[in-house]
Amino acid sequence: MEYTIVNGAHRGKAFKVYGGLEIVKPGQTRTLKLSEE
């Protein structure tokens, strides 16, 4: 399953993804695959 994450905070946010961890930096928009399908 894929999600688009928009980080409008002043700090980075970490998300568990399939195979590890992804960090979304402040002001960044990323599409993350959170599980294997």
N, C-alpha and C positions, 0 to 999 in steps of 0.2 A: 504494500500500500504506500502511495506517495503523498506527501503533504508539502505545501508551500509555506515556509516559515518567514515571517517578516519581523525582524528584531528592531523595534523602535526604542529600546532601552539604552541606557548609557553603559551597560556592561554586556559582555558576551553571554550567550546561553548555550548549554550543552544538551544534546538530545541523544538518547540511545537509538542506534540504528542497527540494521542487520550487519553483523561483523565488527561492531565496535561503537565508537562514539564520534559524533560530529559537533563542532563548535560553530555557532553562527555569531559572527562579530557584530558589534553595534552598527546599526544603519544598513545592514546587509539583508538581502532577500535570497533564500536558498530553497531548492526543491530537494527534499530528503526522502529516501526510501527507508521506511521504518520497519518493514518486515519483508521476508522473502515470499513471493507469490508465484 
